[in-house]
Each structure stands twice: as structure tokens, then as C-alpha cells.
Amino acid sequence: MCSFAMLYPLLSSRTIKPSFKALYACGFTATAGVLMTEAADGTGVLVFGTESIFSFVLLAIILIAAVALCMKIAATAKRIKRVGELERELFALKQDALRAKIKPHFVFNSLTAIQALYRVGTEAGEAQLLRFAEYLRTSIDAEDAALIPFATELEHVTNYFELENLRRGGTLNFLLDIRAEDFNVPVLSLQPFVENAVKHARTDEKDDGFISLSSERTAGGVAVRVADNGVGFDPETAERRVGLDNATARLEGLLGARTSIRSERGVGTEIEIFIPDRQNRQKEDLPQ
């Protein structure tokens, strides 16, 4: 009765799973049995052979509990493994969705600008056509990798800018200040920040207008900055942040990067992406 009274709160609990209740009950019963046997043996009231029989029964209970516990641990490990697989699959699907949202949509305009350039000179047209081919190749190959060297992404961004500038008649200025290249970034992750400046900063309306991209190693990681001295905007404006939010989500998901946006109307915008070193060291463990 005392044993049942002690077990009742455990067995009646709704927060403990039935399998664990059974394990707890077996363990408690075995422990209580050992104590009762020792007490009876000490008083000399055990019938001959009863102790041996009880010992075998107790051993069987312990073995059953041990097997049940092993099965429970194995089932839990299997579920954890499956959860990990599902999380990786979900992450891959999110990556594909985010990449699809930020892919370039200016192919037609670029081809039209290159066609017009061919009328000026074949050599100039071929140079831009080669740039356009490289740009498309990087965009297509983006489906095959999660992370690429920063230098590769920088080349892709430069190709994008030059093609966009060609369409705009060469009115844009792009400044580079690259002091660190030995790190990786998600494929097609930096273009949205430059593209946002090209489309919205209106730097071509100023004599000294510019868009810049810089990188430098700082304490604990690498800082990448995209800045302009254009019209600025309200960082909380939703319609201006769609592409930026998608790129920010990929940088955070793959590298643990932190992105900050500072903008002031009439002054310009600066976007800083801080990529911690520890995340780059773990890039081999990321989904490819």
C-alpha cells in the first residue's frame, strides 16, 4: 500500500509518457523488492527458496526495464535523426524559394542594349556579350551550390552593374574597395543590395553620385558594405525591403551574418553585412 501510494502521483501524471511511467514503475518495484527482501532476510522470516525465486523475478523485471529503455533510446535517436533530415530538406526548399525571388529579370533589357552596342562597334558588343554570358552562367550555376567564394560573387555583381549601366547609358559610378576576399558568401546574395541602390538611389541624378562595395576584415569576422550617396529611404518601407529581406535571410541562415541598414533621405544609404569567422569555418557542414 505504501509503495502504491508513492507511485500513484507518478502514474496519474498527464505530463509523463506511458512508456516512461512503466519504466519508473519497474525500477521502483525492483528497488522496493530489494529493500523488502533484505529486511525480511534480516529478520529471518523468509521461507527457504523464496529469496532465490524472488531474485530471479527481480532480475527479469530489471532486464525487461533495461530492454524497454534501450528501445526507447533507439526510437528517440531515430526521431531526432529524422527531424534533422526534415530540417535540412526544409532549409533546401527555403533556399530554392529565396533564390528564385532574387534572380535577375533584366535579360531582355541587357540584350537590347548589347544589340545597340553592336551598331557602334563589333568589339564593344562582343565584350558586353561575353559579360552577359558570364552573368547568366553564374545565375544558372546558382542551383548547384549554397556557398561560393566572395571573389566569384564580386565578379557576378560587377557583371550585373556593368550590364545595368550599359542600359542606362553609362551614367552610374561603381566604386570598389576590397580589402578581404578569403571568405564565402551565399550565391547571388550581394546583388540584391547593389541592385537596390541602382534602382532606387538615383545616384545618376548627381554629378558626384556613386555606389560602392567594400570589404574588410574586422575583429571576429568580415564586414561587407554597400553604400551610395543617393536620395536615401525609410528602412522600414516594406516595398523597398522585399529583395533585401530575402538576401538578408539567406545570409543569416547560411552564415549567421548580421545585416544593418542605415539610410537618411537626401544623404544616402549604407548596408553593412557582418559575417562571423566561426560560421565560415563550419561551411563544410552546411547543405550543398
GUVO-615306 format. One record per residue (C-alpha): x, y, z; residue in one letter. Coordinates in nm, 3 decimals. Each point is the difference from the previous one (the first is absolute). Layout:
// GUVO-615306
> px  py  pz  res
> X  Y  Z  a
...
This chain:
// GUVO-615306
> px  py  pz  res
> 0.000  0.000  0.000  m
> 0.282  0.240  0.083  c
> 0.170  -0.079  -0.333  s
> -0.324  0.060  -0.191  f
> -0.054  0.325  0.188  a
> 0.347  0.117  -0.103  m
> -0.051  -0.107  -0.362  l
> -0.352  0.142  -0.039  y
> 0.105  0.365  -0.066  p
> 0.244  -0.125  -0.264  l
> -0.245  -0.236  -0.172  l
> -0.282  0.256  0.003  s
> 0.212  0.279  -0.151  s
> -0.111  0.117  -0.346  r
> 0.335  0.158  -0.087  t
> 0.200  -0.326  0.011  i
> -0.024  -0.240  -0.294  k
> -0.143  -0.352  0.067  p
> 0.327  -0.167  -0.104  s
> 0.194  0.200  0.256  f
> -0.265  -0.072  0.263  k
> 0.053  -0.373  -0.057  a
> 0.377  0.039  0.029  l
> -0.032  0.201  0.319  y
> -0.243  -0.256  0.146  a
> 0.231  -0.293  -0.082  c
> 0.299  0.175  0.147  g
> -0.186  0.100  0.312  f
> -0.145  -0.350  0.044  t
> 0.343  -0.159  -0.040  a
> 0.152  0.239  0.253  t
> -0.282  -0.057  0.247  a
> 0.031  -0.374  -0.048  g
> 0.369  0.004  0.078  v
> -0.058  0.201  0.315  l
> -0.286  -0.227  0.113  m
> 0.205  -0.313  -0.065  t
> 0.295  0.134  0.197  e
> -0.230  0.098  0.286  a
> -0.170  -0.340  0.006  a
> 0.331  -0.180  -0.026  d
> 0.128  0.202  0.296  g
> -0.293  -0.108  0.217  t
> 0.028  -0.364  -0.112  g
> -0.364  -0.029  -0.114  v
> 0.072  -0.110  -0.359  l
> -0.113  -0.349  -0.095  v
> 0.280  -0.214  -0.149  f
> 0.023  0.060  -0.376  g
> -0.218  0.308  -0.002  t
> 0.301  0.232  -0.017  e
> 0.138  -0.180  -0.308  s
> -0.335  0.008  -0.178  i
> -0.043  0.367  0.078  f
> 0.353  0.073  -0.121  s
> -0.073  -0.159  -0.339  f
> -0.326  0.191  -0.029  v
> 0.180  0.321  0.095  l
> 0.273  -0.067  -0.256  l
> -0.264  -0.055  -0.269  a
> -0.166  0.329  0.088  i
> 0.333  0.181  -0.020  i
> 0.083  -0.157  -0.339  l
> -0.344  0.089  -0.140  i
> 0.041  0.357  0.119  a
> 0.350  0.020  -0.151  a
> -0.119  -0.132  -0.338  v
> -0.295  0.240  0.001  a
> 0.232  0.290  0.081  l
> 0.237  -0.095  -0.284  c
> -0.293  -0.020  -0.241  m
> -0.119  0.339  0.118  k
> 0.345  0.153  -0.050  i
> 0.027  -0.152  -0.348  a
> -0.344  0.132  -0.099  a
> 0.088  0.346  0.130  t
> 0.329  0.002  -0.190  a
> -0.183  -0.104  -0.318  k
> -0.250  0.282  0.042  r
> 0.279  0.252  0.061  i
> 0.176  -0.117  -0.316  k
> -0.322  0.029  -0.201  r
> -0.068  0.348  0.139  v
> 0.350  0.102  -0.109  g
> -0.062  -0.136  -0.349  e
> -0.331  0.183  -0.025  l
> 0.162  0.323  0.119  e
> 0.270  -0.030  -0.268  r
> -0.263  -0.070  -0.267  e
> -0.205  0.298  0.116  l
> 0.310  0.220  0.001  f
> 0.082  -0.108  -0.357  a
> -0.354  0.081  -0.113  l
> 0.019  0.342  0.165  k
> 0.333  0.060  -0.173  q
> -0.151  -0.080  -0.340  d
> -0.296  0.227  0.071  a
> 0.220  0.289  0.114  l
> 0.232  -0.039  -0.298  r
> -0.297  -0.001  -0.238  a
> -0.123  0.330  0.146  k
> 0.325  0.187  -0.051  i
> 0.102  -0.126  -0.345  k
> 0.057  0.276  -0.258  p
> -0.279  0.103  -0.233  h
> 0.181  0.231  -0.235  f
> 0.107  -0.246  -0.272  v
> -0.208  0.165  -0.268  f
> 0.129  0.349  0.080  n
> 0.359  -0.120  0.000  s
> -0.035  -0.169  -0.338  l
> -0.158  0.312  -0.142  t
> 0.288  0.215  0.128  a
> 0.258  -0.245  -0.139  i
> -0.176  0.001  -0.336  q
> 0.023  0.378  -0.009  a
> 0.368  -0.020  0.095  l
> 0.073  -0.226  -0.294  y
> -0.112  0.282  -0.229  r
> 0.277  0.214  0.150  v
> 0.274  -0.261  -0.024  g
> 0.034  -0.375  -0.015  t
> 0.279  -0.017  0.257  e
> -0.196  0.190  0.263  a
> -0.309  -0.211  -0.067  g
> 0.191  -0.325  0.034  e
> 0.157  0.111  0.330  a
> -0.339  0.073  0.152  q
> -0.148  -0.317  -0.144  l
> 0.276  -0.199  0.172  l
> -0.077  0.182  0.324  r
> -0.368  -0.083  -0.042  f
> 0.082  -0.369  -0.061  a
> 0.209  -0.012  0.319  e
> -0.282  0.162  0.190  y
> -0.251  -0.257  -0.123  l
> 0.237  -0.288  0.072  r
> 0.037  0.105  0.363  t
> -0.377  0.037  0.034  s
> -0.062  -0.347  -0.142  i
> 0.277  -0.164  0.204  d
> -0.153  0.152  0.314  a
> -0.222  -0.308  0.029  e
> 0.306  -0.221  0.061  d
> 0.157  0.163  0.306  a
> -0.097  0.179  0.317  a
> 0.328  0.183  0.061  l
> 0.254  0.141  -0.244  i
> 0.322  0.203  0.040  p
> -0.053  0.370  0.051  f
> 0.217  0.071  -0.306  a
> -0.243  -0.198  -0.219  t
> -0.299  0.186  0.140  e
> 0.186  0.330  -0.048  l
> 0.055  -0.081  -0.368  e
> -0.368  -0.079  -0.037  h
> -0.102  0.329  0.165  v
> 0.242  0.192  -0.221  t
> -0.143  -0.164  -0.311  n
> -0.350  0.090  0.113  y
> 0.096  0.362  0.063  f
> 0.178  0.044  -0.334  e
> -0.294  -0.147  -0.191  l
> -0.245  0.222  0.188  e
> 0.225  0.300  -0.055  n
> 0.017  -0.080  -0.371  l
> -0.378  0.013  -0.018  r
> 0.003  0.337  0.182  r
> 0.253  0.153  -0.232  g
> 0.299  -0.017  0.235  g
> -0.136  0.253  0.252  t
> 0.079  -0.209  0.310  l
> 0.325  -0.011  0.197  n
> 0.105  -0.317  0.182  f
> 0.283  0.022  0.254  l
> 0.177  -0.306  0.142  l
> 0.209  -0.013  0.317  d
> 0.075  -0.369  0.053  i
> 0.237  -0.074  0.287  r
> -0.115  -0.352  0.082  a
> -0.093  -0.284  -0.236  e
> 0.082  -0.317  0.193  d
> -0.355  -0.086  0.102  f
> -0.318  -0.145  -0.145  n
> -0.348  0.138  -0.056  v
> -0.330  -0.149  -0.115  p
> -0.023  -0.004  -0.377  v
> -0.184  0.304  -0.144  l
> -0.022  0.158  0.345  s
> 0.171  0.336  -0.057  l
> -0.162  0.101  -0.328  q
> -0.335  0.097  0.163  p
> 0.176  0.265  0.212  f
> 0.177  0.152  -0.301  v
> -0.314  -0.039  -0.209  e
> -0.201  0.189  0.262  n
> 0.246  0.292  -0.024  a
> -0.006  -0.004  -0.381  v
> -0.380  0.006  -0.014  k
> -0.084  0.236  0.287  h
> 0.298  0.217  0.101  a
> -0.018  0.216  -0.317  r
> 0.372  0.072  0.019  t
> 0.001  0.074  -0.373  d
> -0.183  0.324  0.081  e
> 0.305  0.135  0.187  k
> 0.331  0.108  -0.151  d
> 0.193  -0.182  0.271  d
> -0.245  -0.287  0.043  g
> 0.144  -0.343  0.073  f
> -0.075  -0.351  0.120  i
> 0.276  -0.180  0.188  s
> 0.077  -0.351  0.114  l
> 0.270  -0.062  0.259  s
> 0.127  -0.282  0.219  s
> 0.241  -0.010  0.291  e
> 0.101  -0.237  0.276  r
> -0.105  0.115  0.346  t
> 0.011  -0.150  0.347  a
> -0.171  -0.336  -0.019  g
> -0.099  0.002  -0.364  g
> -0.037  0.188  -0.327  v
> -0.205  0.312  -0.068  a
> -0.147  0.051  -0.347  v
> -0.155  0.338  -0.074  r
> -0.216  0.126  -0.285  v
> -0.040  0.379  0.008  a
> -0.122  0.286  -0.217  d
> -0.043  0.375  0.027  n
> -0.343  -0.001  -0.160  g
> -0.342  0.110  0.114  v
> -0.025  -0.236  0.299  g
> -0.317  -0.166  0.123  f
> -0.188  -0.110  0.310  d
> 0.147  -0.341  0.097  p
> -0.340  -0.109  0.127  e
> -0.172  0.052  -0.337  t
> -0.122  -0.348  -0.096  a
> -0.004  0.040  -0.377  e
> 0.368  0.092  0.001  r
> 0.106  -0.287  0.224  r
> -0.138  -0.310  -0.175  v
> 0.318  -0.093  -0.185  g
> 0.219  0.115  0.289  l
> -0.189  -0.216  0.250  d
> 0.035  -0.309  -0.220  n
> 0.376  0.049  -0.034  a
> 0.031  0.076  0.370  t
> -0.184  -0.323  0.087  a
> 0.242  -0.205  -0.211  r
> 0.307  0.166  0.151  l
> -0.133  -0.059  0.349  e
> -0.111  -0.357  -0.066  g
> 0.323  -0.113  -0.165  l
> 0.263  0.207  0.178  l
> -0.160  0.144  0.311  g
> 0.070  0.343  -0.148  a
> -0.141  0.320  0.149  r
> -0.128  0.268  -0.236  t
> -0.063  0.362  0.092  s
> -0.151  0.270  -0.223  i
> 0.062  0.370  0.059  r
> -0.163  0.250  -0.230  s
> -0.080  0.369  0.009  e
> -0.204  0.185  -0.255  r
> 0.213  0.229  -0.214  g
> 0.324  -0.149  0.137  v
> 0.010  -0.361  -0.112  g
> -0.004  -0.357  0.124  t
> 0.252  -0.240  0.149  e
> -0.062  -0.370  0.048  i
> 0.249  -0.194  0.210  e
> 0.018  -0.380  0.001  i
> 0.211  -0.149  0.280  f
> 0.103  -0.362  -0.056  i
> 0.151  -0.164  0.310  p
> 0.308  -0.217  -0.051  d
> -0.134  -0.299  0.190  r
> -0.277  -0.044  -0.254  q
> 0.244  -0.007  -0.290  n
> 0.205  -0.269  0.173  r
> -0.312  -0.215  0.014  q
> -0.097  0.043  -0.363  k
> 0.082  -0.364  -0.082  e
> -0.289  -0.109  0.224  d
> -0.254  0.216  -0.182  l
> -0.236  -0.148  -0.261  p
> 0.151  0.012  -0.345  q
